[in-house]
Amino acid sequence: MINWIAANKANLIIGIILLGIVAAIVVNLVKKLRRGGSTCAYCADADCCAHKEGRAETSN
């Protein structure tokens, strides 16, 4: 097991860094949504989105 970890040390470090970046992005998006912000800027259909035009259905 220790030999495997030693042989794959670089891959493990890169994987941990990428996991941290993805986690930070998800946390940031969740915070924006809780504050009432929108994530439409990241959407490919942001120009014709129902949210932007006020036609979106709400779950409330």
PyRosetta script that sets phi, psi and omega in degrees:
from pyrosetta import init, pose_from_sequence

init()
pose = pose_from_sequence("MINWIAANKANLIIGIILLGIVAAIVVNLVKKLRRGGSTCAYCADADCCAHKEGRAETSN")
pose.set_psi(1, -45.6)
pose.set_omega(1, -179.7)
pose.set_phi(2, -65.7)
pose.set_psi(2, -35.3)
pose.set_omega(2, 177.3)
pose.set_phi(3, -64.1)
pose.set_psi(3, -40.9)
pose.set_omega(3, 178.6)
pose.set_phi(4, -63.6)
pose.set_psi(4, -43.8)
pose.set_omega(4, 178.6)
pose.set_phi(5, -62.4)
pose.set_psi(5, -43.4)
pose.set_omega(5, 179.6)
pose.set_phi(6, -64.2)
pose.set_psi(6, -37.4)
pose.set_omega(6, -179.1)
pose.set_phi(7, -73.0)
pose.set_psi(7, -25.8)
pose.set_omega(7, -176.2)
pose.set_phi(8, -114.2)
pose.set_psi(8, 24.6)
pose.set_omega(8, -176.1)
pose.set_phi(9, -58.0)
pose.set_psi(9, -45.6)
pose.set_omega(9, -178.6)
pose.set_phi(10, -63.7)
pose.set_psi(10, -43.3)
pose.set_omega(10, 178.7)
pose.set_phi(11, -62.9)
pose.set_psi(11, -40.9)
pose.set_omega(11, 179.4)
pose.set_phi(12, -64.8)
pose.set_psi(12, -42.2)
pose.set_omega(12, 179.6)
pose.set_phi(13, -64.0)
pose.set_psi(13, -45.6)
pose.set_omega(13, 179.3)
pose.set_phi(14, -63.8)
pose.set_psi(14, -41.5)
pose.set_omega(14, 178.3)
pose.set_phi(15, -62.0)
pose.set_psi(15, -41.7)
pose.set_omega(15, 178.8)
pose.set_phi(16, -65.8)
pose.set_psi(16, -40.4)
pose.set_omega(16, 178.2)
pose.set_phi(17, -64.0)
pose.set_psi(17, -46.2)
pose.set_omega(17, 179.1)
pose.set_phi(18, -63.3)
pose.set_psi(18, -39.3)
pose.set_omega(18, 176.9)
pose.set_phi(19, -62.3)
pose.set_psi(19, -39.8)
pose.set_omega(19, 177.3)
pose.set_phi(20, -65.1)
pose.set_psi(20, -39.3)
pose.set_omega(20, 178.8)
pose.set_phi(21, -65.2)
pose.set_psi(21, -46.0)
pose.set_omega(21, 179.0)
pose.set_phi(22, -62.4)
pose.set_psi(22, -42.3)
pose.set_omega(22, 178.7)
pose.set_phi(23, -62.3)
pose.set_psi(23, -40.9)
pose.set_omega(23, 178.9)
pose.set_phi(24, -64.7)
pose.set_psi(24, -38.8)
pose.set_omega(24, 178.4)
pose.set_phi(25, -65.5)
pose.set_psi(25, -44.3)
pose.set_omega(25, 179.8)
pose.set_phi(26, -63.5)
pose.set_psi(26, -43.3)
pose.set_omega(26, 178.6)
pose.set_phi(27, -61.6)
pose.set_psi(27, -41.8)
pose.set_omega(27, 179.1)
pose.set_phi(28, -63.1)
pose.set_psi(28, -43.9)
pose.set_omega(28, 179.4)
pose.set_phi(29, -65.1)
pose.set_psi(29, -40.5)
pose.set_omega(29, 179.0)
pose.set_phi(30, -64.3)
pose.set_psi(30, -41.3)
pose.set_omega(30, 178.1)
pose.set_phi(31, -62.1)
pose.set_psi(31, -42.0)
pose.set_omega(31, 178.3)
pose.set_phi(32, -62.9)
pose.set_psi(32, -41.9)
pose.set_omega(32, -179.9)
pose.set_phi(33, -66.2)
pose.set_psi(33, -38.5)
pose.set_omega(33, 179.6)
pose.set_phi(34, -68.4)
pose.set_psi(34, -29.0)
pose.set_omega(34, 177.6)
pose.set_phi(35, -82.2)
pose.set_psi(35, -0.7)
pose.set_omega(35, 179.2)
pose.set_phi(36, 91.4)
pose.set_psi(36, 8.5)
pose.set_omega(36, 178.3)
pose.set_phi(37, -76.9)
pose.set_psi(37, 173.6)
pose.set_omega(37, -179.0)
pose.set_phi(38, -118.7)
pose.set_psi(38, 149.4)
pose.set_omega(38, 175.1)
pose.set_phi(39, -105.1)
pose.set_psi(39, 17.1)
pose.set_omega(39, -177.4)
pose.set_phi(40, -63.5)
pose.set_psi(40, -24.6)
pose.set_omega(40, -179.1)
pose.set_phi(41, -64.2)
pose.set_psi(41, -24.5)
pose.set_omega(41, -178.5)
pose.set_phi(42, -90.6)
pose.set_psi(42, -6.5)
pose.set_omega(42, -174.8)
pose.set_phi(43, -84.9)
pose.set_psi(43, 143.3)
pose.set_omega(43, 178.7)
pose.set_phi(44, -68.4)
pose.set_psi(44, -25.9)
pose.set_omega(44, -179.9)
pose.set_phi(45, -100.8)
pose.set_psi(45, 29.4)
pose.set_omega(45, -175.0)
pose.set_phi(46, -61.8)
pose.set_psi(46, -29.6)
pose.set_omega(46, -178.4)
pose.set_phi(47, -71.9)
pose.set_psi(47, -31.5)
pose.set_omega(47, -176.9)
pose.set_phi(48, -117.6)
pose.set_psi(48, 26.3)
pose.set_omega(48, -175.1)
pose.set_phi(49, -75.5)
pose.set_psi(49, 142.7)
pose.set_omega(49, 177.8)
pose.set_phi(50, -67.6)
pose.set_psi(50, -30.9)
pose.set_omega(50, 179.1)
pose.set_phi(51, -63.3)
pose.set_psi(51, -41.0)
pose.set_omega(51, -177.5)
pose.set_phi(52, -66.6)
pose.set_psi(52, -34.7)
pose.set_omega(52, -177.1)
pose.set_phi(53, -90.0)
pose.set_psi(53, -0.4)
pose.set_omega(53, 177.6)
pose.set_phi(54, 79.1)
pose.set_psi(54, 16.3)
pose.set_omega(54, -179.3)
pose.set_phi(55, -99.0)
pose.set_psi(55, 1.4)
pose.set_omega(55, -174.5)
pose.set_phi(56, -70.5)
pose.set_psi(56, 142.1)
pose.set_omega(56, 175.2)
pose.set_phi(57, -81.1)
pose.set_psi(57, 140.3)
pose.set_omega(57, 177.8)
pose.set_phi(58, -105.3)
pose.set_psi(58, 152.5)
pose.set_omega(58, -179.2)
pose.set_phi(59, -89.6)
pose.set_psi(59, 6.1)
pose.set_omega(59, -179.1)
pose.set_phi(60, -83.8)
pose.dump_pdb("model.pdb")
